[in-house]
Amino acid sequence: MISQLFILSSKGDLLISKDYHGLPTSSSAADGLYLKLSSLPSDQAPVVTEHEGGHFLHTRHRGLYFVIGVRPDDSPFTYLDLLNRLAALIRDYCGDLSEDVIRLNFALIYELLDEVVDDGFIQTTSTDVLKNFIQSDPVITKPFSLLDLSSVGLFGAETQQSKVTSSSAASRPVLSSRHPQGDQNEIFLDVIERMIVAIGANGSLLKADVQGELRLKSFYQNCPELRIGLSEEFCVGSSELRGYGSAVRVDSCQFHESVKLDEFEICRILKVLPPQGELTVMQYQISDSLSTSLPFHLFPSLERDPGSSRLRIYLKLRCDLSPKSQAINVRVQIPVPKGATSVSQDLSSPDQTAELTLNTQSLSWNIPRIRGGSQLSALFKVMRHQEPEVDVSGCLSLPSVLDLPPLNLSFQIPSLTCSGLQIRFLRLRSERPSPVHTWVRYLTQSDSYSVRLG
């Protein structure tokens, strides 16, 4: 039985709160729980957290914390699935999932929660069922112009042609049949891969994992069977290569229960009857066996500025993608020693920005986009309250470097998968009277991409 359910922002703000025992979630309780959750590594699996005598489960989606309070003797798996489905429902009805989306659509989300959970008991999480009861209309946010990058071409047709859809298509809500957009025959398939990388202080690769998924989004009802053709040389585990092309080898693979696999072994084809809304068709994982090189290499250097209390941080960021590719929303989060008060910066281009956040003791270097094969640099001078410990050479002493946590890099790379997985086709089993438009998107992004300083 559910006692509480709430959503926290990446900074710990209480966005949505529902209590099923008559005791509303206080901001102080949410703040305390956020401190515990935010201290967990970003690649750690969801866990049960004890806080103020309660037991809480959480998942993270787009930087948001979905948290649920349960009894100690409840099984966690059902509630973890509920949190994941709740995130998918928000995307279905609001078109996207972000802090701004939740703030603008809080009335709709509370209406969803009233139908999904009644008095602490789960009722339904089906988009098709819920749309008969949800009356609120979503507030559409202006999507980030990811597809406006004409040279990127984020969406491609089923045969990898240059056919491109509008920038708002993938972030449009799945509306009910009373809305005009609810009758559009469109299917979107996202191939999303998240990288978990750890690099040692000497530049050696310590860890390189990839977690991928095929996420299907359908905009109309009663869709016939959809056939998804994967790369012909898609291998799971130690299965033998068949010589059909470039190999895509994954360590493990999981499919949604509705997916039919009778053609998978021979033809690498998945068959599914997509419901209206969003569905994760397949999930896969690669551990320490990437067939491609890392997209970024970061070279940090820290030293004391002679004759002052300033700490000099010099960074060189190299993008090892193909010159035809580019990364967007690149952000380097740099830890700074205790006592930092201000920072001066020397960046390699005017569109870059930097910001010092004192409460997290970190410095953010923000890069809107960087093309493959290019290299950027930045020099930061951080003022401190007191002198750092230095050795006779004027550099930071070993304990000072080791005390700093790793650098973290976040990014998005459209139109690319680091595994090499490609979608050969999306085909419907039967013809429909009106045209059906199918789109494929590829996206690689960071989940945890860290570089140790010492």
C-alpha positions as MATLAB code, in Angstrom:
seq = 'MISQLFILSSKGDLLISKDYHGLPTSSSAADGLYLKLSSLPSDQAPVVTEHEGGHFLHTRHRGLYFVIGVRPDDSPFTYLDLLNRLAALIRDYCGDLSEDVIRLNFALIYELLDEVVDDGFIQTTSTDVLKNFIQSDPVITKPFSLLDLSSVGLFGAETQQSKVTSSSAASRPVLSSRHPQGDQNEIFLDVIERMIVAIGANGSLLKADVQGELRLKSFYQNCPELRIGLSEEFCVGSSELRGYGSAVRVDSCQFHESVKLDEFEICRILKVLPPQGELTVMQYQISDSLSTSLPFHLFPSLERDPGSSRLRIYLKLRCDLSPKSQAINVRVQIPVPKGATSVSQDLSSPDQTAELTLNTQSLSWNIPRIRGGSQLSALFKVMRHQEPEVDVSGCLSLPSVLDLPPLNLSFQIPSLTCSGLQIRFLRLRSERPSPVHTWVRYLTQSDSYSVRLG';
ca = [
       0.000    0.000    0.000;
       1.264    3.452   -0.923;
       1.580    6.043    1.822;
       3.142    8.941   -0.116;
       4.057    9.769   -3.687;
       5.916   12.870   -4.810;
       8.226   14.268   -7.479;
      11.348   16.283   -6.697;
      13.309   18.472   -9.089;
      17.028   18.026   -9.686;
      17.593   20.725   -7.038;
      15.267   19.172   -4.476;
      12.171   21.342   -5.029;
       8.892   19.611   -4.213;
       6.957   19.683   -7.517;
       4.164   17.147   -6.935;
       3.039   15.690   -3.619;
       0.273   13.214   -2.775;
      -0.282   11.712    0.651;
      -2.758    8.882    1.144;
      -2.805    8.986    4.950;
      -3.890   12.586    5.395;
      -0.433   13.908    6.320;
       0.966   16.109    3.519;
       4.638   15.801    2.676;
       6.498   18.645    4.379;
       9.223   20.577    2.601;
      11.694   19.766    5.368;
      11.038   16.027    5.038;
      11.422   16.234    1.263;
      14.637   18.248    1.663;
      16.105   15.648    4.001;
      15.193   12.812    1.676;
      16.615   14.712   -1.314;
      19.989   15.045    0.426;
      20.107   11.271    0.847;
      19.014   10.548   -2.735;
      21.320   13.094   -4.377;
      24.325   11.616   -2.560;
      23.883    8.315   -4.429;
      25.994    7.760   -7.579;
      24.037    8.477  -10.770;
      24.560    4.924  -12.044;
      23.353    3.232   -8.859;
      20.174    1.181   -9.109;
      17.002    2.330   -7.315;
      17.114    1.529   -3.620;
      14.929    1.622   -0.544;
      15.800    4.639    1.584;
      14.762    4.981    5.197;
      13.917    8.522    6.249;
      12.094    9.794    9.353;
      10.714    6.345   10.075;
       9.391    5.776    6.551;
      10.593    3.621    3.669;
      10.905    5.279    0.257;
      11.623    3.909   -3.219;
      12.836    6.172   -5.989;
      13.688    6.271   -9.679;
      15.292    9.052  -11.722;
      13.961   10.357  -15.030;
      15.426   13.359  -16.845;
      17.031   14.551  -13.607;
      13.744   14.348  -11.647;
      13.252   12.128   -8.605;
      10.055   10.057   -8.563;
       9.618    8.925   -4.952;
       7.084    6.642   -3.333;
       6.593    5.784    0.332;
       5.624    2.184    1.142;
       5.304   -0.138    4.095;
       8.439   -2.080    5.123;
       6.881   -5.444    4.211;
       5.778   -4.404    0.676;
       7.508   -5.819   -2.374;
       9.447   -3.003   -4.104;
       9.210   -4.256   -7.691;
       5.572   -3.346   -8.258;
       6.139    0.180   -7.007;
       9.309    0.701   -9.024;
       7.334   -0.283  -12.112;
       4.601    2.180  -11.077;
       7.129    5.042  -10.887;
       8.460    4.184  -14.339;
       4.935    4.003  -15.738;
       4.063    7.338  -14.115;
       6.999    8.982  -15.910;
       5.795    7.426  -19.194;
       2.230    8.645  -18.556;
       3.438   12.216  -18.060;
       5.289   11.994  -21.368;
       2.164   10.552  -23.021;
      -0.157   13.292  -21.792;
       2.236   16.267  -21.704;
       4.527   15.373  -24.585;
       7.749   15.619  -22.604;
       9.162   15.184  -19.123;
      10.990   18.048  -17.438;
      10.676   20.373  -14.477;
       8.996   23.050  -16.618;
       6.515   20.528  -18.023;
       5.489   19.402  -14.536;
       5.119   22.974  -13.251;
       2.922   23.936  -16.207;
       0.807   20.750  -16.070;
       0.471   20.171  -12.330;
      -3.349   20.087  -12.548;
      -3.282   17.383  -15.221;
      -0.682   15.354  -13.296;
      -2.735   15.478  -10.094;
      -5.745   14.327  -12.134;
      -3.661   11.429  -13.449;
      -2.586   10.481   -9.924;
      -6.207   10.494   -8.731;
      -7.068    7.922  -11.390;
      -3.875    5.828  -11.116;
      -3.875    5.468   -7.312;
      -6.986    5.381   -5.140;
      -6.524    5.509   -1.372;
      -3.010    4.080   -1.711;
      -3.961    1.213   -4.058;
      -2.929    1.054   -7.731;
      -5.880    1.088  -10.149;
      -4.521    1.332  -13.713;
      -1.559    2.728  -15.617;
      -2.922    2.208  -19.138;
      -2.888    5.287  -21.357;
      -5.849    3.947  -23.359;
      -7.958    3.461  -20.225;
      -7.004    6.718  -18.524;
      -7.780    8.936  -21.492;
     -11.485    8.215  -20.975;
     -11.325    9.898  -17.570;
      -8.743   12.683  -17.955;
     -10.420   16.002  -18.791;
      -7.546   18.479  -18.415;
      -5.732   19.592  -21.539;
      -1.945   19.721  -21.479;
       0.005   22.961  -21.560;
       2.478   22.490  -24.400;
       5.960   23.813  -23.794;
       8.126   25.037  -26.637;
      10.482   22.126  -27.301;
      14.229   22.565  -27.477;
      15.163   23.066  -31.113;
      17.108   19.819  -31.322;
      15.811   19.130  -34.812;
      16.476   22.647  -36.041;
      20.089   21.607  -36.538;
      19.734   21.034  -40.254;
      23.106   19.372  -40.481;
      22.175   16.839  -37.836;
      18.881   15.462  -39.169;
      17.710   13.824  -35.944;
      14.746   11.972  -37.390;
      15.197    9.767  -40.450;
      12.817    7.740  -42.525;
      12.575    3.998  -42.189;
      15.379    3.465  -44.718;
      17.741    6.118  -43.272;
      16.785    8.685  -45.920;
      16.902   12.451  -45.439;
      13.197   12.745  -44.624;
      12.838   14.993  -41.558;
       9.845   15.777  -39.381;
       9.140   19.013  -37.534;
      10.926   19.811  -34.292;
       7.774   19.482  -32.176;
       6.704   16.064  -33.477;
       8.544   13.888  -30.977;
       7.541   16.021  -27.978;
       3.824   16.211  -28.797;
       1.437   14.703  -26.249;
      -0.664   11.654  -27.039;
      -4.047   13.339  -26.942;
      -7.443   11.695  -26.609;
      -9.706   11.153  -29.593;
     -11.641   14.365  -28.939;
      -8.558   16.335  -30.031;
      -7.667   16.663  -33.732;
      -4.081   15.527  -33.179;
      -5.280   12.283  -31.656;
      -6.190   10.928  -35.108;
      -2.809   11.413  -36.749;
      -1.289    8.133  -37.893;
       2.270    8.519  -36.701;
       4.717    6.160  -35.001;
       8.048    7.251  -33.522;
      10.824    4.874  -32.534;
      13.635    6.226  -30.352;
      16.909    4.331  -30.086;
      18.425    5.855  -26.955;
      21.789    4.860  -25.476;
      23.224    6.091  -22.173;
      26.952    5.878  -21.533;
      28.506    5.097  -18.134;
      32.218    5.845  -18.359;
      34.968    6.181  -15.747;
      38.459    7.384  -16.718;
      41.444    7.275  -14.383;
      43.749   10.172  -13.552;
      46.371    8.775  -15.947;
      43.868    8.669  -18.817;
      43.251    4.903  -18.645;
      39.738    3.621  -19.243;
      38.334    2.075  -16.052;
      34.744    1.460  -17.139;
      32.704    1.855  -20.317;
      29.125    0.564  -20.203;
      26.143    1.334  -22.405;
      22.492    0.992  -21.468;
      20.190    1.190  -24.464;
      16.493    0.992  -25.169;
      14.023    1.048  -28.050;
      11.165    3.336  -27.064;
       8.051    3.316  -29.230;
       5.507    6.149  -29.280;
       2.216    5.673  -31.130;
      -0.311    8.443  -31.816;
      -3.364    6.450  -32.868;
      -5.613    3.621  -31.777;
      -6.010    0.087  -33.062;
      -2.633   -0.010  -34.745;
      -1.984   -3.253  -36.653;
       1.051   -5.366  -35.919;
       4.296   -3.459  -36.334;
       7.484   -5.191  -37.496;
      10.797   -3.655  -36.391;
      13.892   -4.763  -38.265;
      17.135   -4.512  -36.270;
      20.681   -4.717  -37.597;
      21.073   -8.164  -39.152;
      24.349   -8.734  -37.288;
      22.773   -8.037  -33.878;
      24.321  -10.560  -31.451;
      23.417  -11.238  -27.831;
      26.031  -12.673  -25.495;
      28.457  -15.124  -27.081;
      26.309  -16.027  -30.083;
      28.241  -16.480  -33.305;
      28.461  -13.801  -35.966;
      26.645  -14.565  -39.194;
      28.643  -12.351  -41.557;
      25.757  -10.075  -42.588;
      27.564   -6.778  -41.948;
      28.956   -4.711  -39.103;
      28.555   -6.564  -35.832;
      26.502   -5.143  -32.977;
      27.183   -7.264  -29.913;
      25.371   -6.712  -26.596;
      25.858   -8.583  -23.331;
      22.206   -8.838  -22.341;
      18.838   -8.014  -23.851;
      15.294   -7.813  -22.460;
      12.014   -7.447  -24.345;
       8.601   -6.176  -23.362;
       6.170   -8.978  -22.645;
       4.006   -8.003  -25.632;
       6.857   -8.413  -28.157;
       6.752  -11.529  -30.360;
      10.160  -13.078  -31.014;
       9.356  -15.831  -33.501;
      11.344  -14.022  -36.246;
      14.065  -12.605  -34.024;
      16.548  -15.490  -34.107;
      16.571  -15.790  -37.897;
      15.719  -12.333  -39.233;
      16.310  -10.025  -36.224;
      12.718   -8.776  -36.467;
      10.555   -7.763  -33.500;
       6.768   -7.845  -33.799;
       4.517   -5.810  -31.517;
       0.984   -4.430  -31.344;
       1.724   -0.886  -30.115;
      -0.877    0.705  -27.823;
      -1.591    4.391  -28.051;
       1.110    6.030  -25.973;
       4.651    5.048  -25.100;
       6.137    1.562  -24.829;
       9.696    0.382  -24.140;
      10.044   -2.422  -26.681;
      13.574   -3.591  -25.833;
      16.380   -2.856  -23.368;
      19.989   -3.935  -23.791;
      23.344   -3.514  -22.109;
      26.997   -3.505  -23.172;
      29.744   -3.863  -20.564;
      33.342   -2.803  -21.252;
      33.303   -3.917  -24.896;
      32.497   -0.852  -26.990;
      33.191   -1.263  -30.683;
      33.746    2.486  -31.112;
      36.082    4.948  -29.433;
      34.865    7.237  -26.665;
      33.193   10.417  -27.936;
      35.146   12.733  -25.605;
      38.546   12.953  -23.987;
      39.061   15.500  -21.233;
      42.501   16.607  -20.042;
      42.451   18.544  -16.737;
      45.313   20.396  -15.056;
      45.173   22.002  -11.593;
      47.838   24.200  -10.044;
      48.259   27.124   -7.681;
      48.592   30.567   -9.239;
      52.035   31.816   -8.047;
      51.886   34.685   -5.593;
      48.140   34.495   -4.865;
      45.454   32.313   -3.352;
      43.953   31.518   -6.739;
      43.630   27.985   -8.058;
      44.245   27.660  -11.800;
      42.141   25.010  -13.557;
      43.021   24.368  -17.191;
      40.794   22.054  -19.236;
      41.182   20.728  -22.761;
      38.162   18.953  -24.242;
      38.588   16.915  -27.433;
      35.607   15.598  -29.369;
      36.546   12.358  -31.145;
      33.343   12.005  -33.151;
      33.233   12.006  -36.926;
      33.360   15.535  -38.402;
      29.841   14.886  -39.722;
      28.526   14.501  -36.160;
      28.229   16.960  -33.326;
      27.332   16.908  -29.647;
      24.954   19.369  -28.033;
      24.190   20.486  -24.476;
      27.726   19.632  -23.382;
      28.429   20.403  -19.745;
      31.586   19.811  -17.727;
      31.058   19.883  -13.959;
      34.322   20.655  -12.184;
      34.752   20.215   -8.422;
      36.450   23.089   -6.588;
      38.116   23.025   -3.145;
      36.353   24.250   -0.034;
      36.520   27.991    0.486;
      36.026   28.980   -3.146;
      34.385   32.407   -3.405;
      34.580   33.551   -7.044;
      35.957   32.582  -10.435;
      37.415   34.303  -13.479;
      37.333   32.547  -16.845;
      39.023   32.485  -20.223;
      36.967   30.437  -22.693;
      37.872   29.461  -26.249;
      34.638   30.768  -27.837;
      32.029   33.422  -26.905;
      29.030   31.053  -26.933;
      30.416   29.131  -23.954;
      29.504   30.026  -20.372;
      30.709   29.092  -16.894;
      29.092   29.297  -13.477;
      30.368   28.701   -9.948;
      27.856   27.055   -7.600;
      28.996   27.495   -4.013;
      26.512   25.165   -2.301;
      27.692   22.202   -4.392;
      31.325   23.356   -4.563;
      31.397   22.918   -8.315;
      32.081   24.901  -11.458;
      30.035   24.291  -14.610;
      31.480   24.813  -18.091;
      28.587   24.903  -20.564;
      29.097   24.334  -24.302;
      26.014   24.579  -26.572;
      27.535   22.354  -29.275;
      30.850   20.933  -30.418;
      31.560   19.302  -33.757;
      33.483   16.070  -34.140;
      37.219   16.430  -34.601;
      37.374   19.792  -32.816;
      39.004   20.772  -29.545;
      38.029   23.393  -26.957;
      39.873   24.767  -23.957;
      39.079   26.780  -20.853;
      41.121   28.423  -18.104;
      39.521   29.140  -14.729;
      41.032   30.999  -11.791;
      39.183   30.203   -8.574;
      39.589   32.546   -5.581;
      39.704   30.924   -2.163;
      39.340   32.079    1.439;
      42.625   30.505    2.413;
      45.768   29.198    0.798;
      45.659   25.582   -0.401;
      48.266   23.106    0.688;
      51.114   23.208   -1.811;
      54.415   21.487   -2.221;
      57.739   23.144   -2.983;
      57.073   23.124   -6.724;
      54.041   25.365   -6.328;
      51.519   22.689   -7.384;
      48.669   21.408   -5.302;
      49.812   18.804   -2.848;
      48.719   15.197   -3.375;
      46.140   15.181   -0.530;
      44.441   18.293   -1.980;
      44.016   16.682   -5.395;
      42.812   13.369   -4.010;
      40.201   15.119   -1.869;
      38.429   16.430   -4.956;
      35.738   14.231   -6.554;
      35.970   13.387  -10.277;
      35.048   15.708  -13.104;
      31.706   14.862  -14.709;
      30.743   15.328  -18.337;
      27.181   15.385  -19.686;
      26.158   15.608  -23.345;
      23.749   14.552  -26.084;
      24.780   13.231  -29.494;
      21.869   13.096  -31.976;
      21.744   10.723  -34.941;
      24.308    8.363  -33.407;
      24.468    5.147  -31.399;
      27.795    4.146  -29.883;
      26.831    0.466  -30.209;
      26.236    0.787  -33.948;
      22.636   -0.483  -33.684;
      20.485    0.560  -36.650;
      16.809    0.142  -37.497;
      16.418   -1.388  -40.968;
      12.676   -0.767  -41.248;
       9.350   -0.150  -39.508;
       6.509   -1.947  -41.304;
       2.846   -2.449  -40.551;
       1.354   -5.855  -41.218;
      -1.686   -4.521  -43.073;
      -2.424   -1.423  -45.087;
      -4.494    1.364  -43.607;
      -6.872    3.645  -45.523;
      -4.865    6.712  -44.529;
      -1.081    7.118  -44.806;
       1.017    5.998  -41.860;
       4.155    7.969  -41.062;
       6.977    6.224  -39.213;
      10.050    7.976  -37.851;
      13.295    6.804  -36.252;
      15.498    8.815  -33.921;
      18.964    7.920  -32.644;
      20.386    9.557  -29.543;
      23.447    8.890  -27.377;
      23.719   10.700  -24.065;
      25.732   10.521  -20.899;
      24.491    8.881  -17.746;
      27.751    9.061  -15.814;
      30.933   10.164  -17.602;
      33.610   10.887  -15.008;
      37.332   11.689  -15.069;
      39.338   11.252  -11.878;
      41.734   13.979  -10.824;
      44.070   11.881   -8.715;
];
